[in-house]
C-alpha cells in the first residue's frame, strides 16, 4: 500500500513565560531622558544608544520547515547636530531564490520635549524607502522625522529569513556609546551552532530551556484495491528550545585608530554559524564546517563556477591581443591590461556574478566577480594555470572561521615560474602582484577546478620603498634653492597614483608646498 501524505500543520506552542512581544517591551521615554544634555560617561558624544535589544526565534511550517524571525528594537539619544546622521537607518536583506528574506520597519518615532511635555512624531510613509542593490540584495531605509538636538529616536525592525545556516552578527559596540545591549536566541534542539565572540569583553550569558509542542493535522491518501480513500488524523512532536541571553552595558564608542586597517576587527560582537542540523527523524545534515566544504559550495554555485567556465563571448576579442606575444609574463600582463582597460568596476563587492560575465563584457562594466572571473577565464584560455582566489576585504574583516559570509570578494591568481601572481583587474592603476589596499587582509583561499582549495598569503612579499634625492645650494643670503627627486615603489607608488588621479596639478603642487613648510615650487 502506497501512502501519499499531505500534512496541514497547525502550530500550537506550549510556552511558559511571557510572549516575544512582551519580552521586547521597554521602559517608556521620560522627561528626564529628553532633558539630558550630555552623556554621563562620555560628555563629548554626539549621540548614544540608550538600549538595543534583539531576539531571534524559530517557527515551523509544513511547506517551509524552520524559519528565523529576528526582531531588533533600538533607542538613541541625539546630543549634537553631528549626531543627526543616526536618524538615517538602513538594513540589508537577501532577495534571491528560495532564500529570499522579508524585512519590515515598525514603531518608528522621534520624541522631543516641547513646553515641558513629551511630543511624539511618528514616521510617515514618505520616510520609508526600499532599494534594490542587485539581484541578490535589497535595502530598506528609514529617515526619522523632526530630529533635533536633545531628541530621542526609536525604531524596530523584523527580519524573516529561511536561511538558518547563519544568524546575523550582533554588534554590541558602535561608533557612539552604548548604555545597554541585549541579544536573545531561542533555538530548537535540532540546530547546533558554533558561537563566536570578538572584541575585548565577553557578554554576560544566561541560559534556560523550555519544552515546545507542535500539534498537526494531516490528510492521508491511501491507495488500495478498488480505489483510494482519504484519511484524516492528528500527530504531534515535542522539542527542547534553548534560550540564551547575551548582554553588556556601558560600552565605550569604538574609534578608528592609526595603523588599524579595520577597527571592526576589534568591535565587541557575536556571531553564529550552523555546524549541523539533526531533525526529528534523527538524520544529521552537516553544514560548512571547514574551508574545503565552504569553497566547494561557492565554486559549485552557477553564479561562480558556471560563469568562470564561459569563454565564447571573448575569444574573438582576446585572440589578437595574445597571438603575437611569445613571452609568458608579457602575455599575462597583456591580458591583465586588456581587462583593466575595457572593464569598469561598478563598486559592488561579491564573489558571485550579478548579471553574468557575458553581459559585463558587452556592457563594459561589472562587479568584482564578473571582472576577475573573466580575467581568470581569459588566462586559462591562453594556456595558463589560473584560478580564482576568495578574499575578505579589509572592510569585511578577517576570515577566521569557515563560513561563506567570511568572504566578500574574489581576485585572480596565475601560476608562473613556481610562484603565484595575484591580480585584481578592478583597480586600473594596479599591476601583477600589486593589489589595492582593500585586498591586503591576511589570507585568501585559492579554488582549483576540482573544487579543492589552498590558503594564499595576500600580503606583499617585497617592501615598498621611498627614495629621496636632494640637490641644493645656499646663496650668500641664506636662501636655499634646489631639486628634490622622490621615487616610490610597490604599495607606496600605487597609493600615490591613486591619490594623484583625484586632484589636478595645481592643487597637487599647492598641497606639496603646504606639506613642506610653505616652500615655493616652480615648474
C-alpha positions in Angstrom: 0.0 0.0 0.0 1.5 3.3 -1.0 0.7 6.2 1.2 0.8 9.8 0.0 0.7 12.2 2.9 -0.1 15.9 2.9 0.4 17.5 6.2 -1.5 20.5 7.2 0.4 22.0 10.1 -1.3 23.8 12.9 1.3 25.3 15.2 0.4 25.2 18.8 3.2 26.1 21.2 3.1 25.4 24.9 5.4 28.0 26.3 6.0 29.0 29.8 6.8 32.6 30.5 6.0 35.7 28.5 5.5 36.2 24.8 8.0 37.6 22.4 6.1 40.9 22.1 6.2 41.2 25.9 9.9 40.4 26.1 10.6 43.3 23.7 8.8 45.8 25.8 10.9 48.5 27.3 10.5 51.4 29.6 8.8 54.5 28.1 10.7 57.7 27.2 10.8 60.1 30.1 11.1 63.8 30.5 14.4 63.2 32.3 15.8 61.3 29.3 14.9 64.2 27.0 16.3 66.8 29.3 19.7 65.1 29.4 22.3 67.4 27.7 25.4 65.2 27.6 26.2 61.5 28.0 27.1 60.8 31.6 30.3 58.7 30.8 31.2 60.5 27.5 30.3 64.2 27.6 31.6 64.8 24.1 29.5 62.1 22.5 27.3 63.3 19.6 24.7 60.6 20.4 24.3 57.4 22.4 22.4 54.2 22.2 20.2 54.0 25.2 19.4 50.4 24.5 19.5 47.9 21.7 17.6 44.7 22.2 17.2 41.8 19.7 15.7 38.4 19.7 15.8 35.5 17.2 13.0 32.9 17.2 12.4 29.8 15.1 9.0 29.0 13.6 8.0 25.9 11.7 5.6 25.3 8.8 4.9 22.2 6.7 5.9 23.9 3.4 9.0 25.8 4.6 10.3 24.0 7.6 12.0 26.1 10.2 12.5 29.8 9.5 14.1 32.5 11.7 12.4 35.7 12.8 14.7 38.3 14.3 13.3 41.4 15.9 15.5 44.4 16.9 14.4 47.4 18.8 16.8 50.4 19.3 16.5 53.7 21.1 19.1 56.5 20.5 19.6 59.9 22.2 20.8 62.7 20.0 23.0 65.2 21.8 24.5 67.3 19.0 23.9 68.2 15.3 26.7 65.8 14.4 24.5 63.0 15.7 21.7 63.7 13.2 23.1 61.1 10.9 21.8 58.4 13.3 18.3 59.4 12.2 19.1 57.6 8.8 18.9 53.9 9.3 19.0 51.0 6.9 19.1 47.2 6.8 20.0 44.8 4.1 18.0 41.7 3.2 18.5 38.8 0.8 16.4 38.7 -2.4 17.3 35.7 -4.4 15.5 32.4 -4.8 14.2 30.2 -2.0 16.4 32.0 0.5 14.5 35.3 -0.1 14.1 37.3 3.1 11.5 39.8 4.2 12.3 42.9 6.3 9.9 45.4 7.8 10.4 48.5 10.0 7.8 49.4 12.6 7.3 51.5 15.7 9.4 54.3 14.2 9.2 57.6 16.1 11.0 60.7 17.4 10.5 62.1 20.8 11.0 65.8 21.7 10.4 67.9 24.8 8.0 70.8 23.9 6.8 73.2 26.6 7.6 70.7 29.2 5.7 67.9 27.6 6.8 64.9 25.5 5.9 65.2 21.8 6.0 62.0 19.7 6.3 62.2 15.9 5.7 59.0 14.0 7.3 58.1 10.7 5.1 58.8 7.6 5.3 56.6 4.5 7.4 59.1 2.6 10.3 58.5 5.1 10.4 54.7 4.2 12.4 53.6 1.2 13.1 50.2 -0.4 16.2 49.9 -2.6 17.3 47.0 -4.8 21.1 46.9 -4.7 21.3 44.0 -7.2 19.6 40.7 -7.8 20.9 39.3 -4.5 20.4 42.1 -2.1 17.8 44.8 -1.2 18.0 47.5 1.4 15.2 49.1 3.5 15.9 52.7 4.6 14.1 55.0 7.0 14.7 58.6 7.9 13.3 59.5 11.3 11.3 62.8 11.4 11.7 66.0 13.4 15.1 65.2 14.8 16.7 68.0 16.9 19.4 68.3 19.5 18.1 66.5 22.5 15.7 64.2 20.5 15.3 60.6 21.3 14.7 58.3 18.3 13.3 54.8 18.4 12.8 52.2 15.7 12.2 48.5 15.4 12.6 46.0 12.5 11.7 42.4 11.9 13.6 40.1 9.6 12.1 36.8 8.4 14.8 34.5 7.0 14.7 30.9 5.7 18.5 30.9 5.8 19.0 29.2 9.1 22.7 28.4 8.3 23.9 31.7 9.6 22.4 34.1 12.3 23.3 37.7 11.6 26.2 39.1 13.6 25.1 41.0 16.7 27.2 44.1 17.4 27.3 45.2 21.0 29.7 48.1 20.3 29.1 51.1 18.0 30.7 54.4 17.0 28.8 56.0 19.8 28.5 54.9 23.5 26.1 52.0 24.2 24.3 52.1 27.5 22.8 48.6 27.2 22.8 45.9 24.5 21.0 42.6 24.8 20.5 39.7 22.3 18.4 36.6 22.8 18.4 33.4 20.8 15.6 30.8 21.1 17.0 27.8 19.3 15.3 24.4 18.8 17.4 21.4 19.9 17.7 20.3 16.3 20.2 23.1 15.5 23.8 23.1 16.6 25.5 26.5 16.1 29.1 27.5 16.6 29.2 30.7 18.6 32.0 33.2 18.0 32.9 36.2 20.1 35.2 39.1 19.1 36.3 42.2 20.9 37.9 43.0 24.3 35.0 41.9 26.5 32.7 38.8 26.6 29.0 39.4 27.3 27.1 38.1 30.3 25.3 34.9 29.4 22.1 33.4 30.8 20.6 30.1 29.5 17.4 28.3 30.1 15.2 25.8 28.3 11.5 25.1 27.7 9.6 22.3 26.0 7.6 23.2 23.0 5.0 21.0 21.3 3.7 21.1 17.8 0.2 19.7 17.1 -0.5 18.9 13.5 -3.4 17.7 11.4 -2.8 15.6 8.3 -4.7 14.3 5.3 -3.6 10.9 4.2 -4.5 9.5 0.8 -4.4 5.6 1.0 -4.2 3.7 -2.3 -5.8 0.3 -2.1 -7.6 -2.3 -4.3 -10.7 -0.8 -5.7 -9.7 2.8 -5.4 -8.3 5.2 -2.8 -9.7 6.7 0.3 -8.9 9.8 2.3 -8.0 9.6 5.9 -7.5 12.4 8.4 -5.6 12.2 11.6 -3.6 14.1 14.2 0.0 13.9 15.3 2.4 15.9 17.4 6.1 16.2 18.2 7.9 18.0 21.0 11.4 19.6 21.2 13.5 21.4 23.7 14.1 25.1 22.9 17.3 26.6 24.4 17.1 30.3 25.3 20.4 32.2 25.6 20.5 35.8 26.6 23.7 37.8 25.9 24.0 41.2 27.5 26.5 44.1 28.0 26.2 47.6 29.4 28.2 50.8 29.4 30.3 50.1 26.3 32.5 52.9 25.1 32.4 54.2 21.5 34.8 52.4 19.1 37.0 54.7 17.1 39.4 54.4 14.2 43.0 54.4 15.3 46.2 55.0 13.4 47.7 51.8 11.9 44.5 49.8 12.4 43.4 48.6 8.9 39.8 47.9 10.1 38.6 48.8 13.5 35.6 46.5 13.1 38.0 43.6 13.8 38.1 44.8 17.4 34.4 45.6 17.8 32.6 43.7 20.5 30.3 41.4 18.6 28.7 37.9 18.5 28.1 35.6 15.5 26.6 32.1 15.0 27.1 29.7 12.1 25.4 26.3 11.8 27.5 23.2 12.3 24.8 20.6 11.8 21.0 20.1 11.8 19.5 16.9 13.3 15.8 16.9 12.8 13.0 14.8 14.4 13.9 11.9 12.1 17.3 11.7 13.6 19.3 12.1 10.4 22.0 14.8 10.8 22.8 17.3 8.0 26.2 18.8 8.2 26.9 22.3 7.0 30.2 24.1 6.1 32.5 23.2 8.9 35.9 23.6 7.1 37.3 25.8 4.4 37.3 22.9 1.8 33.5 22.5 2.1 32.9 26.3 2.1 34.9 26.9 -1.1 33.4 23.9 -2.9 29.9 25.1 -2.1 30.8 28.5 -3.6 32.5 27.0 -6.7 29.6 24.8 -7.4 27.2 27.8 -7.5 26.0 28.7 -11.0 27.0 32.4 -10.4 30.6 31.3 -9.8 31.9 28.1 -11.4 29.4 28.1 -14.4 30.4 31.8 -15.2 34.1 31.0 -14.9 33.9 28.3 -17.5 32.4 30.5 -20.2 34.8 31.6 -23.0 32.9 32.1 -26.2 32.0 35.7 -25.6 35.6 37.0 -25.5 37.6 34.7 -27.8 37.4 36.9 -30.9 38.5 39.9 -28.9 41.3 38.4 -26.9 43.0 36.4 -29.7 44.5 39.4 -31.4 45.8 40.6 -28.1 47.8 37.4 -27.3 48.6 35.8 -30.7 51.8 37.8 -31.4 53.2 37.6 -27.8 55.6 34.7 -27.1 56.9 35.7 -23.6 54.6 34.2 -21.0 54.9 37.0 -18.5 54.2 39.6 -21.2 51.2 37.6 -22.3 49.8 37.6 -18.7 50.4 41.3 -18.4 48.7 41.9 -21.8 45.6 40.0 -20.7 45.5 41.8 -17.4 45.8 45.2 -19.1 43.1 44.3 -21.6 40.6 43.6 -18.8 41.6 46.7 -16.8 41.3 48.9 -19.9 38.0 47.5 -21.2 36.0 46.8 -18.0 34.8 49.3 -15.4 34.1 48.2 -11.8 30.6 49.2 -10.6 31.9 49.3 -7.0 29.9 46.2 -5.9 31.8 43.6 -3.9 30.8 39.9 -4.3 32.3 36.6 -5.2 29.1 35.8 -7.2 28.3 37.3 -10.5 25.2 39.6 -10.7 24.3 39.9 -14.4 27.0 37.4 -15.6 30.3 37.7 -17.4 28.9 37.8 -20.9 26.7 40.9 -20.1 29.5 42.5 -18.2 31.8 42.1 -21.2 29.2 43.5 -23.6 28.3 46.5 -21.3 32.0 47.0 -20.3 31.0 47.2 -16.6 30.5 44.6 -13.9 31.0 43.7 -10.2 34.2 42.2 -8.7 33.3 38.7 -9.6 32.4 39.4 -13.2 35.6 41.2 -13.8 38.1 38.9 -12.1 36.4 35.7 -13.1 36.5 36.9 -16.6 40.3 37.7 -16.2 40.8 34.1 -14.8 38.9 32.6 -17.7 41.0 34.5 -20.2 44.2 33.4 -18.6 43.1 29.8 -18.7 42.1 30.2 -22.4 45.6 31.5 -23.1 47.0 28.3 -21.6 47.9 29.4 -18.1 47.1 27.6 -14.8 44.9 30.3 -13.4 42.4 30.1 -10.5 40.1 32.5 -8.6 41.1 33.5 -5.0 38.4 34.2 -2.5 39.3 37.0 -0.1 37.7 39.1 2.6 38.4 42.8 2.1 39.6 44.9 5.0 36.2 46.5 5.4 34.7 43.0 5.7 37.0 41.8 8.5 39.4 38.9 8.8 38.2 35.5 7.6 38.9 33.5 10.7 36.2 30.8 10.8 34.8 28.7 7.9 31.6 30.1 6.6 30.5 31.6 3.3 30.0 35.1 4.7 33.7 35.2 5.7 34.5 36.2 2.1 33.1 39.0 0.1 35.5 39.4 -2.9 37.4 37.4 -5.5 40.7 38.1 -7.3 42.7 36.1 -9.8 45.9 34.1 -9.4 48.1 32.6 -12.1 51.0 30.2 -11.7 54.2 31.4 -13.2 57.7 30.1 -12.6 56.7 28.2 -9.4 55.1 31.3 -7.9 51.7 32.8 -7.8 50.9 36.1 -9.4 47.9 37.8 -7.8 45.8 40.3 -9.8 42.8 42.5 -9.3 41.5 44.0 -12.5 39.0 46.3 -10.8 41.9 48.6 -9.9 43.1 50.2 -13.1 46.3 51.5 -11.6 47.4 48.2 -10.2 49.9 45.7 -11.7 50.6 42.0 -11.3 51.3 41.2 -7.6 50.4 44.7 -6.6 46.9 44.6 -5.1 44.9 47.6 -4.0 45.0 48.2 -0.3 41.4 46.9 0.2 42.6 43.4 -0.8 45.5 43.2 1.7 43.9 41.4 4.5 45.8 38.3 5.7 44.8 35.2 3.8 42.7 34.3 0.8 41.5 30.9 -0.5 42.5 29.7 -4.0 40.0 27.4 -5.6 41.1 24.9 -8.2 38.9 23.4 -11.0 38.2 20.3 -9.0 36.9 22.3 -6.0 39.9 21.8 -3.8 41.5 24.8 -2.2 44.6 26.2 -0.6 45.4 29.1 1.6 47.1 32.1 -0.1 49.1 34.9 1.6 47.7 38.2 0.4 50.4 40.5 1.9 53.2 41.9 -0.3 56.4 39.9 -0.4 58.5 42.9 -1.3 59.0 46.0 0.7 57.7 49.3 -0.6 60.4 51.9 -0.7 60.6 55.7 -0.8 63.9 57.0 -2.1 64.6 60.8 -1.9 67.5 62.6 -3.6 68.1 66.2 -2.7 70.4 68.6 -4.7 70.6 72.1 -3.4 72.7 75.2 -2.9 72.7 78.0 -0.4 73.4 81.5 -1.7 75.0 84.4 0.1 71.6 85.5 1.5 71.0 82.1 3.1 68.3 81.2 0.5 68.1 77.5 -0.4 67.4 76.5 -4.0 67.5 73.0 -5.3 65.7 70.0 -6.6 64.1 67.1 -4.8 63.5 63.8 -6.5 61.3 61.2 -4.9 60.9 57.7 -6.1 58.2 55.4 -4.8 57.9 51.7 -5.3 55.3 49.0 -4.6 52.3 49.9 -2.5 53.6 53.4 -1.9 53.7 54.0 -5.6 50.1 52.6 -6.1 48.8 54.8 -3.3 50.5 57.8 -4.8 49.0 57.2 -8.2 45.5 56.6 -6.7 45.6 59.9 -4.7 47.1 62.0 -7.6 44.4 61.0 -10.1 41.8 62.6 -7.8 43.3 66.1 -7.8 44.6 68.4 -10.6 48.2 69.5 -11.0 47.7 73.0 -9.4 46.1 71.6 -6.2 48.8 68.9 -6.0 51.6 71.4 -6.1 49.8 73.6 -3.6 49.4 70.7 -1.2 53.0 69.8 -1.7 54.1 73.3 -0.8 51.9 73.3 2.3 53.3 69.9 3.4 56.9 71.3 3.2 56.6 74.4 5.4 55.3 76.7 2.6 58.2 76.2 0.3 57.9 77.7 -3.2 57.8 75.2 -6.1 58.5 76.3 -9.6 57.8 74.0 -12.6 
